[in-house]
């Protein structure tokens, strides 16, 4: 009887929390989206002010340079079209602007409408946020500006990193990019690092193989993972209990949702991580350091 009451209580508590949290999440997502829309509208208005003289005079170099700088800094695809819909300047993949959806946004802007308000961006959505505004001269629409902004947090981190590199004056020798663990470019690396993510991957062995291929012959792979023992009883402590909960709700489902779905979980342990590293082609593996919360491993070819 007691167990049935506890189960019923937990179900009711979950329903109450969902009833409270879902509207709150919707409000937060809407407010964050609105903030991005406001920023991107301001950017589009600035680009429109540059596009106006370029469309009138045919001198587009200043406009093109600004679009290129905008793309390099924020990875935001942008285009300017004349009143007939012909692109006079653009960045990013040119094929994007030939798609019916993007053409529709440009046509709306050329008709004097603004595109971009009313959409809420949720964390699991990756479709770019479109902003399109008309370019006007003396009240007449002479063209349109369109921007396509990444909305995922990874891209926002890349944007901020590029900006920081520019501020530090090292943009000529530091590169930031988004890529999967099995297809990032480059080779001959002296050091490859993965921080608290190997256990989240669907195919950590495939990632290990790619690291091995990308490393120099005397290179080092640093792997940082949650602190865990190799046996369940070694993890029955406050940290281990918390990590098992995280693993159940986040780490394991994340891995299972990807190809292979090895599902190491947050409590993989040194032996299991060592098996993955060895399967990837490494011959040397050791625990280099540890804290109460993390294990730091060193792997070498």
BELLINWO-V664083 format. One record per backbone hydrogen bond with DSSP energy under -1.0 kcal/mol. CO is the residue of the C=O (numbers start at 1). NH is the residue of the N-H. E is the energy in kcal/mol with one decimal. If there is no record, write none. Layout:
BEGIN
CO;NH;E
CO;NH;E
END
This chain:
BEGIN
1;5;-2.1
2;6;-2.2
3;7;-2.5
4;8;-2.5
5;9;-2.6
6;10;-2.5
7;11;-2.2
8;12;-2.5
9;13;-2.7
10;14;-2.4
11;15;-2.2
12;16;-2.3
13;17;-2.5
14;18;-2.4
15;19;-2.3
16;20;-1.7
17;21;-3.1
18;22;-2.4
20;24;-1.1
21;25;-3.2
22;26;-2.3
23;27;-2.2
24;28;-2.5
25;29;-2.8
26;30;-2.4
27;31;-2.4
28;32;-2.6
29;33;-2.5
30;34;-2.5
31;35;-1.9
32;36;-2.0
33;37;-2.9
34;38;-2.5
35;39;-2.0
36;40;-2.9
37;41;-2.5
38;42;-2.0
39;43;-2.1
40;44;-2.7
41;45;-2.5
42;46;-2.0
43;47;-2.5
44;48;-2.4
45;49;-1.8
46;50;-1.3
47;51;-2.1
48;52;-1.9
50;54;-1.1
51;55;-2.9
52;56;-1.7
53;57;-2.5
54;58;-2.2
60;64;-3.0
61;65;-2.7
62;66;-1.9
63;67;-2.4
64;68;-2.4
65;69;-2.3
66;70;-2.5
67;71;-2.2
68;72;-2.6
69;73;-2.2
70;74;-2.3
71;75;-2.5
77;148;-3.0
78;91;-2.2
79;146;-2.6
80;88;-2.9
80;89;-1.3
81;144;-2.1
82;85;-2.4
86;82;-2.6
89;80;-2.8
93;96;-1.4
95;98;-1.5
96;99;-1.3
99;103;-2.6
100;104;-2.2
101;105;-1.8
102;106;-2.2
103;107;-2.6
104;108;-2.1
105;109;-2.1
106;110;-2.6
107;111;-1.2
108;113;-2.5
109;112;-1.8
115;132;-1.7
122;125;-1.9
129;149;-2.7
131;147;-2.8
132;115;-2.7
133;145;-2.8
135;142;-3.2
135;143;-1.2
137;140;-1.9
140;137;-2.8
143;135;-2.8
144;81;-2.5
145;133;-2.4
146;79;-2.3
147;131;-2.4
148;77;-1.5
149;129;-2.8
152;156;-1.6
153;157;-2.1
154;158;-2.1
155;159;-2.7
156;160;-2.2
157;161;-2.4
158;162;-2.5
159;163;-2.1
160;164;-2.5
161;165;-2.3
162;166;-2.1
163;167;-2.4
164;168;-2.0
165;170;-2.4
170;173;-1.9
180;183;-1.2
189;216;-2.9
190;220;-2.2
192;222;-2.8
194;224;-2.6
197;200;-1.1
199;265;-1.0
202;262;-2.5
203;207;-1.9
204;208;-2.4
205;209;-2.3
206;210;-1.9
207;211;-2.3
208;212;-2.4
209;213;-2.0
210;214;-2.0
211;215;-1.7
214;189;-2.5
216;219;-2.1
220;192;-2.1
221;299;-2.4
222;194;-2.2
223;297;-3.2
224;196;-2.6
225;295;-3.1
231;234;-1.2
232;235;-2.0
235;237;-2.1
237;241;-3.0
238;242;-1.8
239;243;-2.6
240;244;-2.6
241;245;-1.8
242;246;-2.4
243;247;-2.8
244;248;-2.2
245;249;-2.0
246;250;-2.7
246;251;-1.1
247;252;-2.6
250;254;-2.3
251;255;-2.0
252;256;-2.5
253;257;-1.5
255;258;-1.7
259;261;-2.5
269;273;-2.1
270;274;-2.5
271;275;-1.9
272;276;-1.8
273;277;-2.5
274;278;-2.6
275;279;-2.4
276;280;-1.2
277;282;-1.6
278;281;-1.7
284;300;-2.2
286;298;-2.7
289;296;-2.8
293;227;-2.2
294;291;-2.7
295;225;-2.6
296;288;-2.6
296;289;-1.7
297;223;-2.1
298;286;-2.0
299;221;-2.8
300;283;-1.3
300;284;-1.9
END
